[in-house]
Amino acid sequence: MTYIVTENCIKCKYTDCVSVCPVDCFNEGINFLVINESLCIDCAICVPECPVDAIFSDIDLKESQKIFIKINLELSKIWPNIKNIKINENTKKWKNIKNKLHLLKL
């Protein structure tokens, strides 16, 4: 089991989850965060920290969100690690927008 960042994070990219992660398993892209499953210790501390409910256990994902297992796996190999909170000015604008997968920038 591991935790997966899903569609709600796209364009919002709150980084509250990063600040509580005891193993620094988050990686950062232009408008999305992913979890490196080889570093994640399944502690779930990040889940309640996400204000947009974007982080789920891989076993709890809805069928429509399972594509994010592969997305997290692949992008965590190429995106840099993030260890500190960053301010994103667009978070509130994108928080309640649905169906954002097409906006993911690689």
Stockholm file with secondary structure:
# STOCKHOLM 1.0

chainA/1-106         MTYIVTENCIKCKYTDCVSVCPVDCFNEGINFLVINESLCIDCAICVPECPVDAIFSDIDLKESQKIFIKINLELSKIWPNIKNIKINENTKKWKNIKNKLHLLKL
#=GR chainA/1-106 SS CCEEECGGGTTTCCCHHHHHCTTCCEEECSSCEEECTTTCCCCCTTGGGCTTCCEEEGGGCCGGGTHHHHHHHHHHHHSCBCCSCCCCTTHHHHTTCCCCGGGCCC
#=GC SS_cons         CCEEECGGGTTTCCCHHHHHCTTCCEEECSSCEEECTTTCCCCCTTGGGCTTCCEEEGGGCCGGGTHHHHHHHHHHHHSCBCCSCCCCTTHHHHTTCCCCGGGCCC
//
